[in-house]
Amino acid sequence: MTEESAQDDGSEPAVETDGSGATDEGVVRRDRFSGGPARSFLSSLAADERIFEADLEVDRAHTVMLAEQGIIEDDVAGQILTALDAIEVDGHGSLPDGEDVHEAIETAVIERIGAEGGKMHTARSRNDEVATCIRYRLREDVLEAIETTLALRESLVAVADAHAETIMPGYTHLQPAQPTTVAHWALAYEGAVRRDTARLLEAYDRINESPLGGAAFAGTTFDIDRERTAELLGFEGVVENSMDASSSRDFLLETTQALSTHATTLSGLAEDVVIFANRGFVDLSDDYSSTSSIMPQKKNPDTLELVRAVAGDAAGGVQGLTTTLKGLPRAYNRDLQRATAHAWETVDAVTEASEVAAGAVATADWNEETLAAEAGEGFSTATGVADLLAANGLPFRTAHELVALAAENGGDYDALEAAARDVLGEPLESLVDSDAVEEALDPAASVASRDSQGGPAPEAVADQLEAARDALATDEETLEETDAALEAAHEDLREEVNGYV
């Protein structure tokens, strides 16, 4: 993935060859630049294995377009395309040594068919070529990441559906706050992951534009058809400005940022489940746990601890990529060779973490009795009692003072009665019926009363579940349509190639 220094007019560098058009140094660098201690430092060939197949597809689309435009002869196009098929069969490991995968593939083509193979590089630069390859491969990776967010949302929806009435303690500052339900908790994360899906879909739209044809940065004198290569490669359109096309990597940064945001969501989810497991609220499947090497009784939530840690890796990817891109002048700079790895590492780590989180949530068992027993701890229904008093005419701030005093003395009915006499100078029953107070003190009744939009009451949860299912179905359909469009483009390109080989 390197800067272009060969000509983009189809001619080859003036170097000695073995008669086939290839050289010991490849097809790009002249003797002056062929060796030295920095040679391996410059090379990205090993790292480029990830975009090997993408480069072959980009080569095919470009070659088909050149033939269609009459820029190269059909028989030459056929030879090039046949050579590319053979190179794909042989695999990345069989490529000749080169500065990058692009040079190595071109060298391999020339070794097979002679100097005519160099015509495949007519009207393009490695600058626009690599940008296209990165986008081509990144599309697949982002779609896979999106698929894992959908699986996680499906797991969370299933948990919510099964536990709409499973009472559990809710926390702020990790202190008992108000009773809620497992469903309410699960849907809180479903909403966050849904937004993560949306960010990745939006990033995908900006990835899915073709830079091919931008050449080194200033376009080309050849009568190329950029829209045609975009179509053959399944891109929705082109990056219009040729300098922008070859040099910009904001799509990488946006994608990495979206993945980092999702990793942050996953980290919070993992932290909650780790804490819940510690308190006996949930049992993780053995498939997502491990034991100690010395303490045989241990069952550790190791997988979720690693999920939690991925947020740091992803944040580091964003920082590394931002720092690499910061202040780069237009157009191409070799720094960009170091930029892409941050995105690859981030998408791999976050996708795997998302998949693991989905599996852990789907297979966990919630301990309903333990959750119900803990739901009222710490006088967690205090807010409900204060709301009840306020609903019966007491100013909320006075009600808050009364209930706070009762909390200091046990938080039961007797404590509330004593607090009422101290704060109001009258019995509690003068304000509200005792049965209503007892009901407000009950965690299940407290949850049932919180039926405002988005609340934990079963009927409010039912509305949230319906919205979650609808959004999930919409995003699943979008993913299916996107996958189908890419597969159709791949088949169309293959059909065009078969017309030449």
N, C-alpha and C positions, 0 to 999 in steps of 0.2 A: 504494500500500500504506500507507494512512494511518488515523489514528484516526477513529472514528465520532463525528460530532457531530450528525447528523440523528436524528430520532426513529425508533424501531424498531417503531412501532405501525402503520406503513403510511401515515401522514399525511405531507404534504410541508411543508418550511419555508415560512414566510410571507414570500415574496419576489415581486416583480413578474415576470410571465412574458409570453411572446409569444402566449399563448393555447393553446399546445401543452403547456404545463407545464414547458418548458425555459426556461432563462435564459442570459444571456451568461456568467454565472459558474458554470454547472452547476446541479446539484440539491442540493448539500449545504451550501455556505457562504452565509451571509447577506451582505448588502451590507457590513456592518462588516468581514468577513473576506475580501472578494473581491479585493483588490489589494494594492498596496504592494510595496516592494523585496524582501520575503521570499517573494513568491508563487512565483517559480521555484525558490527554495531548498526550498520545501515540496513541490514537485511531484515525483512519481516516475513520471509517465506514460510517458516515453521508456524508462526502465528496465523498466517493467512489460510491455513487449512480450513478454517471455519467458513471462508467465503469462496472456497474452491469451486463448488458447484454453482454458486451465484455467478462467478466470473465466466464460467462456461456458458451459462444462459445469456449473460450480457453479450459475450462474444458472438453467440449465435444470432441474437436479435440484431446486433449491429451489422453483421455480415449479410443477413437477409435484406436489411434495409439498403445497404450499399449496392447489392445486386438489383433490387427493385428500382433504385434510382439510376441505374446504369453507370454507377461509379466504378464498379468492378464487374468483370465478366461472370456470367452464370456458371461456367465450368470451373473458374477459380473459386467462386463461392462454394461450389459443391466439394471441391478438394479440401477447402478450409473446414467446412462443416463436417466432412467425414473424419478429418484428423481430430477435430474436437471430440467427436464421439469416441474415437479410439483412446484419446487422452482420459476421458471420463472413465472408461472401462479400466484403464491401467491404474487410475487413482492418483491422489496427491503425492503419495510416497514415491512414485516413479518419475516425477517431474525432474528435469535437469536443474542444476544449481542456478539460482537467480537471486536478484535483489528482492523480488517479491513474487507473488503468485501470478501476477499479470505478465511480467516479463518471462517467467518460467513457462507459462502456457504458450505464449507467442513463440518462444524459442523451440518448444516441443513441436509446434505446428510446422515451423520452418524446417526442422530436422526431418519431418515426415514428407513434406511436399516440395521443399526447396524455397528459393527466395520469394516465390509468388505468395507464400504464406504471410509475408510481411504486409500484404495488402489488407489484411484484416484490421490493421491499425490505422487505416486511412480515415482522416476526418475525425479523429478523436485523440485524446491525451489520456495518460494514466490518471490524471486529476479527475476528469469527469467519470472515467471508468471505475475507479475505486469508490467514488461517492455513490455511484449507482449500485455497485456490488454490496456496499454496506447497507444501503436502504433495502435492497432486495432481500438480504438475509435477515435484517432486523425486523422486517415485517413478519416473518415466520416466528421469530422469537417473541415478539410482542403478542401475537395471536395466541401463542402457547401460554404466555403469562395471563392473558385475559381469560383463557379457558380455566385456569386454576382459580381465578377470582370467582368465576361462576360456580365452580364446584364448592368453594368455601361458602358462598351465599346459599347454595342449595342445602348444605349441611346445617347452616344456621337456621334456615327456614324450617327444616325438618325438626330441629330441636325445639324451636318456638311452637310449632304445631303440636308437638307431643307434650309440651310443658306449659301450656297457656295458663294453667291454674296451680302450677307448682310454686308455692311461696318460697322466697329466699330472702336473706338479708341484703339490703342495699347499703352502699358505703359512700361517704365522702371523706377524703383524707385518711382512708383505710379505717375509719371509725364507723360503728353502726349508725346509720342515718335514718332510713325509712325502709319498710318492707316493700319488696317488689316481687317479680316472678322471673323464673328462668327464661321464659319467653321474652319478657321485656328486655332482659339483659342480652339475649341472643340477637334480637332485632336491632338493638343499639349498634352492635357490630355489623349486622347486615347492611344497615344504612351507610355506615362508613365504608365498607368494602364496595358497596354499590357506587359510591362516588369515586373510589379508586378505579373501578372498571371504566367509568365514564372518562376519567383522565387518560387512561391508556387508550381508549378508543379515539379520543381526540388527538392524542399524540400519533396514533397510527395514521390518521388522515393526513398529517403533515409529513410523515415518513413516506407516504405513498405517492410521491411526486418524482418524476424522473429527471436527473441532472444530465443524462447522457446527451451528448451533442454540444455541451458547453465547452468542450475541448480544454485546452490548458487554462483558459479563463476568458479568452477573447473571441470565442466562436471559431468558425472555419470558413474557408472560401468555397468548400464543396456544397453542392445542392442537396443537403441531407434533409431527412424528414424526421424531426424529433418526436412528433406526435406518433409516428408509426412505431418507433422503437419503444416508446412508452406503452403503446397498446400491446405490442408483442410480449412485453414483460409484465403486463397486468397492472401498470401504474395508472392512476386516475387522470394524470396530466403531467405537465413538465414544470420544472423550476425555471421560470421565464428568463431571468437575467443570467447570461452565461457565466459571469464572474461569481454571482451568488451560487449558481448551480455547482460549480467546481470546488468552491472554498468553504461554504457555510456548513457548520455542524451543529446548529442550534437544535435540529431534530434529535440529535444524540443527547443533548443536555436536557431537553424537555422530557424525553423518554426516561432518562435516568432519574430525573426529579420525580416523575410520576411513580416510578418503581420505588423510590425511596419513601415517598408518602405512603405507598401501600405497605412497605416494610415496617413503617412506624405504626400503622394500624395493626399489623400482625403482631408486633412486639407488645402492644397493649393487651391484645387478646391472649397472647401467650402468658403474660404476667398474671392476668386475672385467673387463668386456669391453673397456673402453678400455685397461686395462693389458695384457690378453692380446693385443690388436691391436698394441700397442706392441712387445711381445716376440715377435711373429710367430707366436703360438699360433693365432690365428684371423683370417680375412679376412672383413670385413664386405662385404655386397653394396653395389654402387655406389648402389643406391636409398636406402641409409641412411648414405651418406658424402658428403663434398664435397672439393673441392680448394682450393688457395690461389689468391688473386687474383694472386700474383706468383711463387709457387714451383710450377711445373707438375708436379713429381714427387710432390707431396703427395697423400695420401689420408687425410682426417681423419674421425674418428668423431663428427662434429658432432651428429648426431641424438641419440646417447647422452649427449653432454655436456649437451644441453638437457634430456633426461630426468633426468639427475642434478640439474640446477638446479631442476626443478619441486618437489623436496622442500622447498626454501627457500620457494617460493611457498605451498605447502600449509601449512607451519608458520606462515607469516605469516597465512594465513587463519584458522587455529585461534586464534592470538594476538589478531587483530583481533576475531573473533567473541566470544571469551571476555571481552575487555575491554569490548566493547559490552554484553554481557549481565550482566556482574558488577554486583551491587548494584541491579539494577532492581527497584523495588517492584511488586507486583501492583496493578492488573491491566495495562491497556495503557499503553505509553509510546511516544512517537514515535521514540525511539531505535531501535526495532525495524525501522523503515524502512531504516536503514543496515546492519542485521545480515545481511539475506538475501544481499546482493551477495558477501559473503565466501564463502558456500556455493556460489553459482553459479560464481564464478571458480575456486574450488578443484575442483569436480566437473568443470568443462570442462578444466582444465589436466591433472589427473591422469588423466582418461579418455583424453585424447589421448596422454599420455606412455605409458600402459599399452599402448595400441594400437601405438605405434611400437616399444616394447620387444619386443612379441610378434613383430612383423614382422622386426625386426633379428635376433632369436634364431633364428627359423625359416629365415632365408635365409643365415645365416653358414656359412662353411666352416672346419672345424677341421683344422689342419695336424698330422696324426698323427705324422709323422716328427719334426718339431720338438718336439712335446710329449714323445714318448718319449725323445728325446735329452736333454731338460732334466729329466726326471722324477727322475733320480738325482743331480742337481747338489746341491752343498752337503752331501754325505753324508746325503741325506734318508732313507736306510734305517737310520739309526743306531738309532732306536727299535726297529725290528724285530730288530736284532741283540741289543740289550739284553734284549728280551722273550725271545729264544731262549736266552740265557745264564741268565735267571731261570727259564725253564721247565726247565732242566737242573740246577737246584739252587742256583745262585748267588743270594744276596740281591739284589733288584733295585737297591738303592742302590749296592751294590758293582759290579754290572754297569753301572750308569749311569756310575760313575767310570771304569771300564775303557774303555768306548766313548767317553767324552768325551776321554780321553787319546789314543785312536786318532784321533779327529777332528782333533786338533791336528797330526797327522802324516800326513794324507792320507786317512784313512778307508777304506783298502783292507784286504785280508786281512793283508798284512805288518804294517801298522800295528796291527791288532788283536792279532796274535801278539806283537809287541813290548810292547804294553800289558799283555797277560796276564802276561808274565814280570815286568814292573815292579810290577803291582798284586798279583798272586797268587803270584809266585815260581815259576810252573810254566807249561808250554806250553798254548796254547789247546786243543789236541786232547785234553788230559786232561779237559776239561769237555764238549766237544761235537765232533761229527764235522765235519771240514773242509768236506764237501759241503753240510752243513746251513748252515754259515756263508756259503758262496758263494751259496746259494739266498736266504738272508736279505738278502744285499747286492744282489740283483737286484730292481729296482723292480716288475716284473710279478709276480714270485713274492711279493714283499712285499704287494702289493695283494691277490693271491689268498688270502693267509693271513689277511686281515682280514675274516673272514666272520661276525663278530658282528652282531647285529640292527642294521640301519641302517648297516652298514659298506660299504666300496667293492668288496668281492669280488663277482664277477659273480652268484653265487647270492643274496647279500644284496641286491644291486641289483634282481634279478628280483622279490624279495618287495616291495621298495619301489615298483617300477613297477606291480605289480598293485594295491597299495593306492592309488597315485596315480590309476590309471585308474578304479578303482571310485569314488573320491571325486569325480573329475571327472564321471563319468556321473551320479552322484547330484545334483550341483550343477547340471548342465545340465538335468536333468529338472525340478528345482525352478524354474529360471529359465523353462523352457517353460511349466510349469503357471501360474506367476505372470503371465507375459505373456498367456496364454490367458484367465485370470480377468479381467484388466483389459480385454481386448478384448471379452469377453462382457458385462461391465458396460456398456461403451460402446455396444454394440449394443442392449442392453436399454433403456438410457436413450433411445437414438434411437427405438426402437419406441414407447416411452411418449410421447415428444414428438410423433411422427407421429399419435398418437391425438388430438392437440389442434389441429394445424395443418392 
